[in-house]
Every structure is written in structure tokens, then in C-alpha cells.
């Protein structure tokens, strides 16, 4: 590819690419994101490749290996265009049928279609409830492009927004557009991106930087990775537009090294941009110069904080500093630096292409556009979902997510990761909106949405997040370091059945101190999981402290395993699977667990056939149900 | 100069011996050797003109760096939130028992290293264990024992 020296050359290239493509041609879009790879999608793709060749379908079928489609629950996932047929849970053995039936004869392979909980078979991917209620403005392109091929991105109007900005908008106009759109930061805080851009633009100094924060640290969210894996150019285009508006010639991408596929796709995308002259000097002949370097993070949650991240870019330890002077004034090397999250950057080209009115028509008064969530936990349809801001939590969990697994009862949903809080059932009418979530003690965060059922212990969840944060607190400031450690200590005692009267009040007191006095957002938001669960699930804490009972049967020290003699048929499955020989019994007779030997590993509970469900967990004063015989 | 230090030099040269690229250089060295030996650290410090304490500062701050050798087989258990609510703690117990290792520990024969990781993005499989890139959904104690046997 030769370098593009003008905006019209870009248009020409796009026309050329489109002229070589036939929209009516059959296109197989197969997900090769990290989630589907875990289900062996690579093998499926290999067999598809060789099968298509064998059957001489090379000219009739395009195979596109894409990034994440979102419906990770049912991976590997494939969509066949132009009809939009959705196939799920594809095994390498299914490939033959896909080729001989669907590709050769146009017949649908029924067993690979989606079946809803009522048993209805759905042929078209976009008719499936999981997709139907979404608005996939940012994430939708993932399934139409091969992230390793810049031509695919150009074919869907890629870099059109950049060309528009460079050729017909002044930096001030671009800035105004983003401000008017009221694009708020998707990384957690929801700070208006336009305001940040403006502050950096107005800061004194000639050298300024723009940065992509791809240090996705929330241990239950993976949308940033999926955007970078599936559509890296959308983020890079946004970054270039931001750089133009702010007046920067250099950008950084800070990405976790735990995301090797995203790093690979990003590196490749940057290389292709350079070949086309979309990076370097005099981009598209407009006089705009820009360079990018990729910085891999080495594993530290706190390094996702802006000042810590910038210090890490300089090759130092990623600890936050007090921000009396904002990073938009003094960031990397003391230069004004604008930092935005992956999803925020990916929204920018859309705002330029489709306009402010389009963007502001989606969402609520204070939160515009869409937001991607990772809908995970005890919900039927796990995966990445993109919804308009303002959608009710209930609709996301029950309409898109298909409700709870195994007919269990909903208990709570956790949003915002370690900085967020739990939201109980009676608040499910709440819209997803930056301000509405803050009001109830949670937050949007980067978009983790973990659904919990009756078998989830809220005290344990609070303890889980504090364990994570205790590990990740950098220890620089005392309130965070000691506050989290002491709260965790109390929670550990409570979960072990050694809770004392007054513990809950003490938790609240330490939480308030940690919130008020910590240096950075990690500590300031660390008490949220504790405070919100204390507020909405106080009785559960009391049961742990006063009755030494874990009502959800999670806290190991508070439960014991038993076999209900009325239900046990003596099949021996638990006996064979017990790693410590704690189960005894003769065949076809009820078995017994020796509590002195039992390590509570949960294996017997897992392997007991559901038709018997004889293994029971008891806590506190609970006893086995009295047998009928 | 030893063979391994020549490799280290190549990595450092790739980044133009830029002290600011310290973390990137250490990541590549770690990737190459699976750990950071004192010898390589001293050499890197020397080449970049940095005090050794800055290297220790960085290598002990970031989780990915290891100052002890890592096992030939990487065993990880996802302890992300979604896996946690689906029973990752119990899975970790079983894995630790099966491999006779605590989290972040490497066996004496350098065969296995056990690590916990946060969210691998295959939450539908949760709780998940990964051995040498192969994903397994909530294996039982017996299944774990089989995996231990299979690894050479």
C-alpha cells in the first residue's frame, strides 16, 4: 500500500476497496476473540478454511475472523451474511454440515441455531433477545471487520471522521462538537471528555500528549479488551481526532500485558496506519503530524489511575500523586496530558460522522450515548452488551440477559467493580446513568455488571473486593493502606464466625475515614462495596455476626456438608470423587460425610446428580429436614 | 558474555537502551526467561545507567515480574468477580490441593507455577482454570488429578 497524501486519496482508496467487494456475496463472520478462543474457535476457523477450499467455494464465500461478538456464553459464535443467520456453540465437527448444507445449498443447520428458554428456535442473529434490545453503536462493527485488516475498517467508513476533521473542521470546532455531545468518560468517573480536552488544550506549553487508558483493571469487565481486539482502528481514529483538537503530536496507549491478543492487534493496526501515512508527518497532506507508542502495563490495578499511569509510562513505579495540579496541566514528563478510556475514544469518530444530534438523541439528560457492560455472573446470557444509557437494570438483566440461571432467585447486581456497590432487587427500575448509579452508592465504573442470585453471600462479596483492593493498594497513603486492611480483617473475622458486637459500626466508621482521606480514587471508592452491602443487606451481616450463620451457604467456616439420607440413593458418585476420603457408605444405601475429614471443597455438592440433590449445606442453627419415612 | 546476557542485550538494544523503556524491557526479558535473575537485573541496570534499587522498586511493584524461576507449566485460576460468585474460591482450594501448591508458588522441581488471575473474559465458563493455555470449566478434584498426571 502506498502512502495517502491527501483526503481525496483516502476517498479513492475506499472506493477501490468497495469496488472489489460484493455486498451480496456470502460472508462468514466467525468470532476469534479471547472468549471464543477459549472454546476452540481457532480449530473451527481452520476447518472452515480448509473446507471452503476443498469444496471450491473460495470465490463464493468470504471468511472473516473477527473480534468479540458479545455473546460469549454461546461461543464459538458465527454469523452468515447477507441473511444474518446466527450459529452458536460450533464444534469443529459441525463445519462439514455448515459447508455442505448452508454454504452449498442454502439450508439452515437447525442444531446450531439459538433456542430461547421457551424452546423457540431463532434463525436470525438480530432476532435473538440478547441482541434485539441492544444498541450496538460502538461494539457492533466488531462483527463486520477483521481487526488485522485496515481495509475492512476503511470499508465501513473508517478514518472518514479523521479526514473530515483534518480537512474541514478547525480544532476548536472539533472540541466544540465533543463538548456539545456531552461525551462522558467511560472508564469510571464519567468526567466530560470535552472539558478534559479543553483543559489540556488551554494548558501552557508546546508539547502535549494524548493517552488511551487500556489498563482495564476491574476484575469482572472486559469490554475495553474486546474493542481493542476487535476494532483497534476505532480507538486509534478517536485518539488522532482528539490529538488534532487538543494540539498534540504524540500519543501513548497504556495497555495491560495480560491482553496479548489486544496488544498484537493494536501493534498491527499501528503498523498499517503508518504504511498508509495515517501516522507520521503531514497526515493526509494536511500538515498534521502524529506518532503513537504502545506501553504495556506490568500488572498493577492502581496504575489505571491517571497520575499513576503517567508515571508508569515514564518507566517508573505506577503510584498516584496528589492532584492539586491536574494531569491535563502537568502529566507525562510534566507536560499537559489528556487521558481517556478506550470506549470513550471509540465513541469520538461516531460523534463526528453521525453528528451531535444523533449522539445526544440516545441516553438520558446527563448521560448521552451508549455504554458497554459485561453482563456476567449468575445470569443466563453472559457476554458483552451495549445499551443506550438510561435502560433499566431490570431490562438488561432479564430481557437481554434472559434472567437468572437454574431458576434461582435474583438477589443483587454489582456494578462498578471494586469501586462500585451492590444494588438490591427493589431498585432494579434504576436506569443505567452515571448520576443515578452514584446516588444509590454504586457507580457506572468501567461497566462490570455482575448478577448475583440467592446463593451469593453479600458479606463474602464485600470481602472479595477488599481482598482484591488490599492486594492492589500501592500503600503510599495511610488511609487507603490501613483502612482497607482493617476493614478486610473485620470481614474475615465475620466470615469465619468470629464477628463481635460493634463490628458493623466499626466497619462503617473506618469506611467513612478511608473514603474521606485517601489520596486517589482507589482508596476513596474502596469502601463502596462494603457500605452498599451493609446498607441493603444488613440482616445478612447480622446473621453472620450474631447467629454465626451464612444464609447463602458460602462462607466456608460457617457451613457443614451433609447427605440427606432421605434423598441419597447410594450411587457412590460423591464417594468416588471425594479427594480426602471423607465419605463412606455401601452401594444403594445412604452415604455419610465424616465432618472431621471434610475439607469443604464442594466436590460432593457438585457431582451429586441433580435428580437426587442429596448433598446439603447447613449453617448456623439449620438442621436437615426431618425425613418423611 | 553468557548466552543469556547476549539475549538481554538484544532486548535492550531493541529499545535503544532507553531508561524510560525499563518496564517494556523487563517485560520482554521476563517473557524470554520466565523470570528475572539477579544477573540479568544487574546487567540491565548497568546498560541503562540506572541504580539497582530502581529496578527492584519496579520489579517488586508490578505483579507480572518474578524474581524466582517460574514453572514449565503455567496453571492459573481466574478469581475475577464473575468466577468468584460462581465458586472460584473452592476451585482454587481444589487446584492448590491437587497441584500441592499455594497461589503464587512454584514447585521445587520447577514443573508447575500456580497463579491467580483476574477475569479472562470467558465468564460463561466460570469458574475457570487454565493450564498452558487450555481452559477448563470448574474441574472436580479427580479431573485436576488427571491433569497433574498428564503434564510432563
Interface residues (C-beta under 8 A of the other chain):
Chain A: X33 X34 X35 X38 X39 X68 X72 X73 X74 X75 X217 X218 X219 X220 X221 X222 X225 X226 X257 X258 X295 X296 X297 X298 X299 X300 X303 X312 X314 X315 X316 X317 X318 X319 X374 X376 X377 X378 X382 X383 X414 X417 X448 X450 X452 X456 X461 X464 X465 X468 X474 X556 X576 X577 X578 X579 X599 X600 X601 X602 X603 X606 X607
Chain B: X19 X20 X21 X22 X23 X24 X26 X27 X54 X57 X58 X61 X62 X63 X64 X65 X79 X80 X81 X82 X84 X85 X86 X87 X89 X90 X93 X94 X97 X98 X117 X118 X119 X120 X121 X122 X123 X124 X125 X126 X128 X135 X138 X140 X141 X142 X145
